[in-house]
Amino acid sequence: MRHLLTEPQLTKVRAALSEPFNDFPVEYDYLARTVRGVDPNILYEILYSEVAPVCFINLVAAVPPVWTGFDPDILRESIEERLAARKSNWFRRQFDKVLVRWLKYSYAYIWKEIASRL
């Protein structure tokens, strides 16, 4: 999925949407202000198809590797690598389809919090 966002805008949106996957309380009002103006459908897809597959491990780890926030550049690189692998590998595409469905279900509360503030 290609977005109608510039690379800096996309990096900013992805970084904001990664905040719920950190090991600290989420400021959903601040997060919503950061992403406001972007089509909610695009935000939803970025959240669950791009950000969550890379970041959710942080929530399920016994000792989360990321405590204070994901580095935006490393996050961008990780997402782009995953998207490239998904595009070029049939198995990865199928795996990620199932993963994204699970993420949408398991972490639906994240989108509810964001959407209620947009």
N, CA, C and O atoms as a DFTB+ gen file, in Angstrom:
472 C
 N C O
     1  1       0.840      -1.182       0.000
     2  2       0.000       0.000       0.000
     3  2       0.884       1.244       0.000
     4  3       1.727       1.407       0.882
     5  1       0.702       2.088      -0.951
     6  2       1.452       3.340      -1.000
     7  2       0.569       4.446      -0.460
     8  3      -0.624       4.516      -0.755
     9  1       1.160       5.282       0.311
    10  2       0.443       6.362       0.965
    11  2       0.663       7.657       0.210
    12  3       1.609       7.789      -0.566
    13  1      -0.211       8.597       0.445
    14  2      -0.052       9.918      -0.146
    15  2       0.665      10.829       0.843
    16  3       0.321      12.000       1.001
    17  1       1.662      10.265       1.499
    18  2       2.449      11.003       2.473
    19  2       3.890      11.077       1.988
    20  3       4.391      10.151       1.350
    21  1       4.545      12.181       2.296
    22  2       5.969      12.263       1.990
    23  2       6.705      11.323       2.939
    24  3       6.143      10.884       3.942
    25  1       7.944      11.019       2.628
    26  2       8.730      10.139       3.502
    27  2       8.848      10.704       4.919
    28  3       8.665       9.956       5.879
    29  1       9.149      12.005       5.085
    30  2       9.204      12.536       6.456
    31  2       7.859      12.446       7.188
    32  3       7.823      12.153       8.383
    33  1       6.761      12.695       6.480
    34  2       5.437      12.576       7.103
    35  2       5.162      11.129       7.507
    36  3       4.667      10.868       8.604
    37  1       5.481      10.203       6.626
    38  2       5.248       8.791       6.896
    39  2       6.079       8.326       8.092
    40  3       5.584       7.585       8.942
    41  1       7.329       8.755       8.159
    42  2       8.193       8.405       9.280
    43  2       7.616       8.954      10.580
    44  3       7.627       8.265      11.600
    45  1       7.113      10.182      10.554
    46  2       6.515      10.806      11.738
    47  2       5.258      10.053      12.171
    48  3       5.064       9.806      13.361
    49  1       4.413       9.691      11.226
    50  2       3.176       8.962      11.531
    51  2       3.508       7.583      12.103
    52  3       2.932       7.171      13.110
    53  1       4.422       6.882      11.470
    54  2       4.811       5.552      11.967
    55  2       5.369       5.645      13.386
    56  3       5.028       4.827      14.240
    57  1       6.220       6.629      13.638
    58  2       6.803       6.794      14.971
    59  2       5.701       7.060      15.997
    60  3       5.720       6.495      17.091
    61  1       4.752       7.912      15.649
    62  2       3.645       8.200      16.575
    63  2       2.825       6.941      16.832
    64  3       2.461       6.661      17.974
    65  1       2.533       6.187      15.784
    66  2       1.720       4.982      15.929
    67  2       2.463       3.853      16.645
    68  3       1.843       2.876      17.064
    69  1       3.772       3.977      16.786
    70  2       4.536       2.962      17.521
    71  2       4.470       3.185      19.032
    72  3       4.820       2.288      19.799
    73  1       4.034       4.351      19.465
    74  2       4.030       4.681      20.891
    75  2       3.247       3.693      21.757
    76  3       3.704       3.384      22.858
    77  1       2.093       3.181      21.322
    78  2       1.379       2.222      22.171
    79  2       2.137       0.906      22.393
    80  3       1.756       0.116      23.257
    81  1       3.183       0.669      21.636
    82  2       3.949      -0.571      21.760
    83  2       5.186      -0.410      22.638
    84  3       5.988      -1.336      22.756
    85  1       5.345       0.761      23.254
    86  2       6.444       1.009      24.186
    87  2       6.031       0.571      25.573
    88  3       4.857       0.304      25.826
    89  1       6.988       0.498      26.459
    90  2       6.722       0.064      27.824
    91  2       6.546       1.260      28.765
    92  3       7.192       1.345      29.809
    93  1       5.668       2.172      28.378
    94  2       5.332       3.296      29.242
    95  2       3.914       3.747      28.900
    96  3       3.409       3.413      27.828
    97  1       3.263       4.495      29.787
    98  2       1.882       4.930      29.503
    99  2       1.810       5.747      28.211
   100  3       2.687       6.558      27.915
   101  1       0.755       5.510      27.465
   102  2       0.590       6.165      26.163
   103  2      -0.219       7.447      26.323
   104  3      -1.268       7.460      26.968
   105  1       0.274       8.503      25.736
   106  2      -0.448       9.773      25.688
   107  2      -1.246       9.799      24.388
   108  3      -0.801      10.360      23.387
   109  1      -2.435       9.182      24.415
   110  2      -3.237       9.065      23.199
   111  2      -3.681      10.416      22.648
   112  3      -3.825      10.566      21.434
   113  1      -3.900      11.396      23.513
   114  2      -4.280      12.724      23.017
   115  2      -3.147      13.317      22.183
   116  3      -3.380      13.864      21.105
   117  1      -1.922      13.205      22.690
   118  2      -0.757      13.703      21.954
   119  2      -0.582      12.921      20.649
   120  3      -0.330      13.504      19.595
   121  1      -0.716      11.612      20.734
   122  2      -0.576      10.770      19.547
   123  2      -1.587      11.205      18.490
   124  3      -1.226      11.366      17.324
   125  1      -2.838      11.395      18.877
   126  2      -3.887      11.788      17.924
   127  2      -3.581      13.146      17.310
   128  3      -3.786      13.345      16.112
   129  1      -3.093      14.081      18.116
   130  2      -2.738      15.400      17.555
   131  2      -1.614      15.261      16.530
   132  3      -1.591      15.978      15.530
   133  1      -0.693      14.347      16.775
   134  2       0.449      14.151      15.875
   135  2       0.009      13.618      14.517
   136  3       0.573      14.000      13.491
   137  1      -0.993      12.738      14.498
   138  2      -1.407      12.102      13.233
   139  2      -2.661      12.731      12.629
   140  3      -3.084      12.347      11.539
   141  1      -3.254      13.690      13.331
   142  2      -4.476      14.334      12.838
   143  2      -4.224      14.945      11.459
   144  3      -3.163      15.517      11.208
   145  1      -5.193      14.820      10.587
   146  2      -5.066      15.343       9.228
   147  2      -4.793      14.241       8.218
   148  3      -4.970      14.440       7.016
   149  1      -4.365      13.083       8.696
   150  2      -4.155      11.930       7.822
   151  2      -5.454      11.131       7.812
   152  3      -6.079      10.941       8.856
   153  1      -5.850      10.673       6.651
   154  2      -7.076       9.884       6.517
   155  2      -7.066       8.738       7.525
   156  3      -6.107       7.967       7.568
   157  1      -8.124       8.612       8.341
   158  2      -8.164       7.537       9.340
   159  2      -8.010       6.133       8.752
   160  3      -7.439       5.258       9.402
   161  1      -8.506       5.906       7.543
   162  2      -8.330       4.591       6.909
   163  2      -6.863       4.298       6.649
   164  3      -6.410       3.165       6.810
   165  1      -6.129       5.316       6.248
   166  2      -4.689       5.157       6.009
   167  2      -3.972       4.923       7.343
   168  3      -3.088       4.071       7.438
   169  1      -4.358       5.681       8.365
   170  2      -3.751       5.482       9.688
   171  2      -3.976       4.063      10.186
   172  3      -3.059       3.432      10.712
   173  1      -5.189       3.563      10.021
   174  2      -5.529       2.208      10.463
   175  2      -4.647       1.175       9.766
   176  3      -4.125       0.259      10.402
   177  1      -4.487       1.333       8.452
   178  2      -3.651       0.394       7.699
   179  2      -2.181       0.506       8.091
   180  3      -1.497      -0.509       8.220
   181  1      -1.692       1.723       8.282
   182  2      -0.299       1.889       8.702
   183  2      -0.099       1.248      10.080
   184  3       0.903       0.573      10.317
   185  1      -1.055       1.463      10.980
   186  2      -0.947       0.915      12.328
   187  2      -0.832      -0.604      12.304
   188  3       0.094      -1.170      12.884
   189  1      -1.775      -1.262      11.633
   190  2      -1.830      -2.721      11.724
   191  2      -1.030      -3.465      10.651
   192  3      -0.611      -4.599      10.882
   193  1      -0.812      -2.856       9.495
   194  2      -0.084      -3.556       8.435
   195  2       1.409      -3.245       8.418
   196  3       2.202      -4.006       7.863
   197  1       1.786      -2.129       9.026
   198  2       3.191      -1.732       8.986
   199  2       3.822      -1.658      10.372
   200  3       4.839      -2.302      10.629
   201  1       3.224      -0.879      11.261
   202  2       3.830      -0.628      12.572
   203  2       3.680      -1.831      13.508
   204  3       4.668      -2.314      14.060
   205  1       2.462      -2.307      13.683
   206  2       2.219      -3.395      14.654
   207  2       3.029      -4.657      14.362
   208  3       3.560      -5.248      15.302
   209  1       3.150      -5.105      13.097
   210  2       3.937      -6.326      12.868
   211  2       5.401      -6.210      13.306
   212  3       6.033      -7.210      13.645
   213  1       5.924      -5.002      13.297
   214  2       7.312      -4.789      13.699
   215  2       7.419      -4.554      15.208
   216  3       8.399      -4.963      15.830
   217  1       6.414      -3.896      15.799
   218  2       6.528      -3.431      17.183
   219  2       5.835      -4.290      18.234
   220  3       6.174      -4.187      19.413
   221  1       4.877      -5.133      17.854
   222  2       4.094      -5.836      18.865
   223  2       4.934      -6.746      19.753
   224  3       4.569      -6.988      20.903
   225  1       6.035      -7.245      19.247
   226  2       6.921      -8.128      20.018
   227  2       7.326      -7.439      21.321
   228  3       7.523      -8.098      22.342
   229  1       7.448      -6.133      21.280
   230  2       7.841      -5.391      22.472
   231  2       6.827      -5.547      23.604
   232  3       7.200      -5.520      24.776
   233  1       5.549      -5.709      23.262
   234  2       4.509      -5.861      24.285
   235  2       4.449      -7.267      24.856
   236  3       4.047      -7.452      26.004
   237  1       4.840      -8.247      24.078
   238  2       4.723      -9.634      24.531
   239  2       6.023     -10.182      25.116
   240  3       6.044     -11.282      25.668
   241  1       7.094      -9.423      24.995
   242  2       8.387      -9.876      25.539
   243  2       8.377      -9.800      27.070
   244  3       7.826      -8.863      27.649
   245  1       8.981     -10.780      27.708
   246  2       9.087     -10.770      29.174
   247  2       9.833      -9.523      29.645
   248  3       9.447      -8.884      30.624
   249  1      10.893      -9.196      28.943
   250  2      11.639      -7.970      29.207
   251  2      11.665      -7.188      27.893
   252  3      12.447      -7.503      26.996
   253  1      10.809      -6.165      27.780
   254  2      10.732      -5.423      26.519
   255  2      12.065      -4.778      26.153
   256  3      12.693      -4.126      26.988
   257  1      12.498      -4.958      24.905
   258  2      13.758      -4.350      24.489
   259  2      13.656      -2.829      24.309
   260  3      14.664      -2.127      24.389
   261  1      12.440      -2.320      24.066
   262  2      12.245      -0.877      23.868
   263  2      11.397      -0.355      25.021
   264  3      10.265      -0.794      25.225
   265  1      11.957       0.586      25.768
   266  2      11.249       1.131      26.932
   267  2      10.753       2.542      26.684
   268  3       9.647       2.893      27.095
   269  1      11.547       3.341      26.026
   270  2      11.225       4.769      25.946
   271  2      10.848       5.246      24.550
   272  3      10.614       6.439      24.357
   273  1      10.786       4.367      23.595
   274  2      10.382       4.768      22.254
   275  2      11.248       4.150      21.181
   276  3      12.444       3.926      21.365
   277  1      10.618       3.883      20.065
   278  2      11.328       3.317      18.922
   279  2      12.027       4.442      18.178
   280  3      11.446       5.507      17.969
   281  1      13.258       4.212      17.783
   282  2      13.984       5.183      16.977
   283  2      13.295       5.274      15.620
   284  3      13.150       4.251      14.949
   285  1      12.863       6.465      15.188
   286  2      12.106       6.595      13.934
   287  2      12.833       6.045      12.708
   288  3      12.205       5.439      11.839
   289  1      14.138       6.247      12.631
   290  2      14.875       5.766      11.455
   291  2      15.008       4.245      11.456
   292  3      14.869       3.608      10.412
   293  1      15.274       3.668      12.618
   294  2      15.360       2.205      12.710
   295  2      13.982       1.590      12.457
   296  3      13.869       0.556      11.798
   297  1      12.938       2.232      12.983
   298  2      11.571       1.766      12.750
   299  2      11.256       1.780      11.257
   300  3      10.721       0.811      10.719
   301  1      11.592       2.886      10.593
   302  2      11.354       2.994       9.144
   303  2      12.074       1.888       8.400
   304  3      11.486       1.241       7.533
   305  1      13.336       1.660       8.725
   306  2      14.112       0.609       8.064
   307  2      13.497      -0.770       8.300
   308  3      13.389      -1.576       7.376
   309  1      13.100      -1.032       9.532
   310  2      12.501      -2.328       9.860
   311  2      11.193      -2.546       9.109
   312  3      10.936      -3.636       8.599
   313  1      10.374      -1.509       9.043
   314  2       9.101      -1.621       8.318
   315  2       9.353      -1.823       6.834
   316  3       8.723      -2.680       6.214
   317  1      10.254      -1.057       6.259
   318  2      10.537      -1.180       4.823
   319  2      11.093      -2.562       4.489
   320  3      10.752      -3.134       3.453
   321  1      11.946      -3.101       5.361
   322  2      12.468      -4.460       5.143
   323  2      11.344      -5.479       5.167
   324  3      11.300      -6.388       4.338
   325  1      10.437      -5.325       6.119
   326  2       9.320      -6.264       6.228
   327  2       8.406      -6.156       5.011
   328  3       7.959      -7.171       4.477
   329  1       8.128      -4.931       4.574
   330  2       7.276      -4.740       3.396
   331  2       7.926      -5.331       2.143
   332  3       7.243      -5.930       1.312
   333  1       9.233      -5.163       2.008
   334  2       9.947      -5.731       0.856
   335  2       9.898      -7.247       0.898
   336  3       9.678      -7.889      -0.130
   337  1      10.101      -7.831       2.080
   338  2      10.046      -9.296       2.221
   339  2       8.643      -9.798       1.911
   340  3       8.476     -10.834       1.267
   341  1       7.640      -9.065       2.368
   342  2       6.246      -9.433       2.109
   343  2       5.958      -9.411       0.609
   344  3       5.268     -10.283       0.082
   345  1       6.496      -8.408      -0.059
   346  2       6.253      -8.263      -1.499
   347  2       6.937      -9.363      -2.309
   348  3       6.395      -9.828      -3.311
   349  1       8.118      -9.776      -1.878
   350  2       8.900     -10.707      -2.692
   351  2       8.749     -12.177      -2.293
   352  3       9.258     -13.058      -2.987
   353  1       8.059     -12.450      -1.187
   354  2       7.999     -13.821      -0.697
   355  2       6.557     -14.223      -0.418
   356  3       5.894     -13.641       0.441
   357  1       6.078     -15.227      -1.153
   358  2       4.690     -15.666      -1.016
   359  2       4.391     -16.113       0.412
   360  3       3.359     -15.746       0.972
   361  1       5.280     -16.897       0.999
   362  2       5.057     -17.383       2.359
   363  2       4.956     -16.221       3.339
   364  3       4.066     -16.208       4.190
   365  1       5.845     -15.255       3.232
   366  2       5.818     -14.088       4.132
   367  2       4.509     -13.324       3.959
   368  3       3.934     -12.843       4.935
   369  1       4.039     -13.211       2.714
   370  2       2.770     -12.523       2.446
   371  2       1.627     -13.211       3.175
   372  3       0.805     -12.558       3.819
   373  1       1.580     -14.542       3.068
   374  2       0.502     -15.303       3.709
   375  2       0.619     -15.222       5.235
   376  3      -0.382     -15.023       5.923
   377  1       1.817     -15.372       5.755
   378  2       2.044     -15.272       7.193
   379  2       1.599     -13.909       7.712
   380  3       0.917     -13.817       8.732
   381  1       1.991     -12.852       7.001
   382  2       1.654     -11.504       7.454
   383  2       0.158     -11.221       7.363
   384  3      -0.371     -10.453       8.167
   385  1      -0.533     -11.826       6.397
   386  2      -1.992     -11.651       6.329
   387  2      -2.634     -12.170       7.604
   388  3      -3.505     -11.514       8.175
   389  1      -2.213     -13.331       8.045
   390  2      -2.741     -13.920       9.283
   391  2      -2.307     -13.075      10.484
   392  3      -3.115     -12.790      11.368
   393  1      -1.048     -12.680      10.514
   394  2      -0.542     -11.867      11.610
   395  2      -1.320     -10.554      11.727
   396  3      -1.710     -10.163      12.827
   397  1      -1.544      -9.886      10.621
   398  2      -2.256      -8.607      10.643
   399  2      -3.682      -8.797      11.166
   400  3      -4.174      -7.973      11.937
   401  1      -4.341      -9.869      10.753
   402  2      -5.684     -10.144      11.288
   403  2      -5.636     -10.314      12.801
   404  3      -6.479      -9.777      13.519
   405  1      -4.648     -11.064      13.281
   406  2      -4.504     -11.291      14.712
   407  2      -4.208      -9.980      15.447
   408  3      -4.756      -9.723      16.520
   409  1      -3.345      -9.163      14.865
   410  2      -2.998      -7.875      15.480
   411  2      -4.207      -6.958      15.563
   412  3      -4.414      -6.286      16.574
   413  1      -5.009      -6.928      14.500
   414  2      -6.228      -6.095      14.509
   415  2      -7.172      -6.537      15.613
   416  3      -7.828      -5.706      16.241
   417  1      -7.243      -7.832      15.852
   418  2      -8.109      -8.363      16.900
   419  2      -7.502      -8.125      18.285
   420  3      -8.164      -7.591      19.175
   421  1      -6.259      -8.517      18.455
   422  2      -5.615      -8.470      19.770
   423  2      -5.351      -7.056      20.266
   424  3      -5.384      -6.799      21.469
   425  1      -5.094      -6.157      19.355
   426  2      -4.748      -4.791      19.732
   427  2      -5.768      -3.783      19.217
   428  3      -5.430      -2.639      18.912
   429  1      -7.012      -4.221      19.125
   430  2      -8.092      -3.336      18.667
   431  2      -8.235      -2.120      19.576
   432  3      -8.611      -1.040      19.121
   433  1      -7.934      -2.299      20.860
   434  2      -8.068      -1.198      21.811
   435  2      -7.194      -0.006      21.430
   436  3      -7.545       1.139      21.715
   437  1      -6.061      -0.272      20.789
   438  2      -5.168       0.821      20.397
   439  2      -5.879       1.724      19.392
   440  3      -5.890       2.946      19.547
   441  1      -6.469       1.121      18.364
   442  2      -7.156       1.925      17.366
   443  2      -8.363       2.637      17.979
   444  3      -8.633       3.789      17.639
   445  1      -9.082       1.980      18.862
   446  2     -10.246       2.613      19.508
   447  2      -9.806       3.871      20.259
   448  3     -10.477       4.901      20.200
   449  1      -8.698       3.785      20.952
   450  2      -8.180       4.943      21.692
   451  2      -7.794       6.080      20.742
   452  3      -8.110       7.244      20.990
   453  1      -7.115       5.731      19.664
   454  2      -6.680       6.765      18.702
   455  2      -7.888       7.361      17.995
   456  3      -8.042       8.581      17.946
   457  1      -8.746       6.504      17.447
   458  2      -9.894       6.974      16.662
   459  2     -10.827       7.848      17.489
   460  3     -11.414       8.794      16.963
   461  1     -10.970       7.548      18.758
   462  2     -11.870       8.343      19.601
   463  2     -11.355       9.759      19.817
   464  3     -12.095      10.629      20.276
   465  1     -10.098       9.989      19.490
   466  2      -9.494      11.303      19.710
   467  2      -9.220      12.072      18.415
   468  3      -8.797      13.227      18.465
   469  1      -9.449      11.458      17.279
   470  2      -9.183      12.135      16.000
   471  2     -10.224      13.189      15.692
   472  3     -10.147      13.848      14.656
